[in-house]
Amino acid sequence: MNRLHALRKAKKVTLQQLSDATGLSIGSLSRYENGQRNPKIATVRTLANYFKVSSDYLEGLDDTVDDLKDFGSTLYQLRKPTGLTQKELSRELYMNDNAVQQYEDNSRTPKLSDINKILSYFGKKLKVVDIDDKKI
């Protein structure tokens, strides 16, 4: 459930706020994030719905990135285990010093080329969906 922590941090949601919104106890949420307890399927669905991600993504079963609205949490989850700071990663990727920070906190939408550069750096790919030419 490391992704739970990453999603929560990227969206700047406290354990209290997540608890209030989902009805799950703070203690349970904390234990899920720390790997001390595994949530039931219904709980995973509740959390996935709250964060607007798939259950597979939340459980770490799907490594593809298919929701660019929440690219910040994906970036956080990729960057954090490496020990790189946001500024260090920006420099590694030859980006503006503030770019990674702004992408990670979802205050700036990255260009597709930057998304691909970041994902490629971590050995990941963007999931592409083909859409009809129909008007919506």
C-alpha positions in Angstrom: 0.0 0.0 0.0 2.9 2.4 -0.6 0.8 3.9 -3.3 -1.8 4.9 -0.7 0.8 7.0 1.0 2.1 8.5 -2.3 -1.5 9.3 -3.4 -2.3 10.9 0.0 0.9 13.0 0.0 0.6 14.1 -3.6 -3.0 15.2 -3.0 -2.0 16.9 0.3 -4.6 14.9 2.3 -4.0 14.2 5.9 -4.9 10.9 7.5 -7.7 12.7 9.4 -9.2 14.1 6.1 -8.9 10.7 4.4 -10.6 9.1 7.4 -13.4 11.6 7.4 -14.0 11.2 3.7 -13.9 7.3 3.7 -15.1 6.4 7.1 -12.0 4.3 7.7 -10.1 4.8 11.0 -6.9 6.8 11.1 -5.2 3.8 12.8 -6.2 1.4 10.0 -5.1 3.9 7.3 -1.8 4.3 9.0 -1.3 0.6 9.3 -2.1 0.1 5.6 0.4 2.8 4.7 3.1 1.3 6.9 2.5 -2.3 5.6 1.5 -3.5 9.1 -2.0 -4.5 7.8 -3.6 -5.4 4.5 -7.0 -3.9 3.7 -10.0 -6.0 2.7 -11.1 -5.8 -1.0 -14.0 -3.5 -0.1 -11.5 -1.1 1.6 -9.2 -1.1 -1.4 -12.2 -0.2 -3.6 -13.2 2.6 -1.2 -9.7 4.0 -1.3 -9.3 3.6 -5.1 -12.7 5.4 -5.6 -11.6 8.2 -3.3 -8.4 8.7 -5.2 -9.9 8.0 -8.6 -7.4 5.2 -9.5 -7.9 1.5 -10.2 -7.8 -1.0 -7.4 -4.9 -2.7 -9.3 -3.0 0.5 -9.4 -3.5 1.1 -5.6 -2.4 -2.5 -4.8 0.7 -2.1 -7.0 -0.5 -4.7 -9.5 -0.5 -2.3 -12.5 2.6 -0.2 -13.2 1.2 1.6 -16.1 0.3 5.3 -15.8 -3.1 5.8 -17.3 -4.5 8.8 -15.3 -2.5 11.9 -16.0 -4.8 13.9 -13.7 -2.9 12.3 -10.8 0.6 12.2 -12.3 1.9 13.9 -9.2 1.4 10.9 -7.0 2.9 8.6 -9.6 5.9 10.8 -9.7 6.2 10.9 -5.9 6.0 7.1 -5.8 8.7 6.7 -8.4 11.1 9.4 -7.0 10.8 8.8 -3.2 12.5 5.3 -3.1 15.5 6.5 -5.1 16.3 9.1 -2.4 16.5 11.8 -5.0 15.2 15.2 -4.0 12.8 16.9 -6.4 15.6 19.4 -7.3 18.1 16.6 -8.0 15.7 14.8 -10.2 15.0 18.0 -12.1 18.7 18.4 -12.7 19.1 14.7 -13.7 16.5 15.2 -16.4 17.7 18.7 -17.5 14.5 20.3 -16.4 13.8 23.6 -14.7 14.7 23.3 -11.0 11.1 23.7 -9.9 9.5 21.5 -12.6 9.5 18.2 -10.7 8.1 19.9 -7.5 5.3 21.5 -9.5 4.5 18.3 -11.3 4.5 16.3 -8.1 2.2 18.6 -6.3 -0.1 18.9 -9.4 0.3 22.7 -9.6 1.6 22.4 -13.1 0.6 20.0 -15.8 3.6 18.4 -17.5 4.0 18.3 -21.3 3.7 14.8 -22.8 7.4 15.0 -23.6 8.3 15.6 -20.0 6.0 12.8 -18.8 7.7 10.4 -21.2 11.1 11.7 -20.1 10.3 11.1 -16.4 8.7 7.7 -16.9 11.6 6.6 -19.1 14.1 7.6 -16.4 12.3 5.2 -14.0 11.9 2.5 -16.7 8.1 3.0 -16.9 5.8 3.6 -19.9 2.6 5.6 -20.4 -0.5 3.6 -21.1 -2.0 4.9 -24.4 -5.7 4.5 -25.1 -7.0 4.9 -28.7 -10.1 7.0 -28.8 -12.7 7.2 -31.7 -12.9 10.4 -33.7 -16.5 10.7 -32.5 -17.5 14.0 -30.9 -18.3 13.7 -27.2 
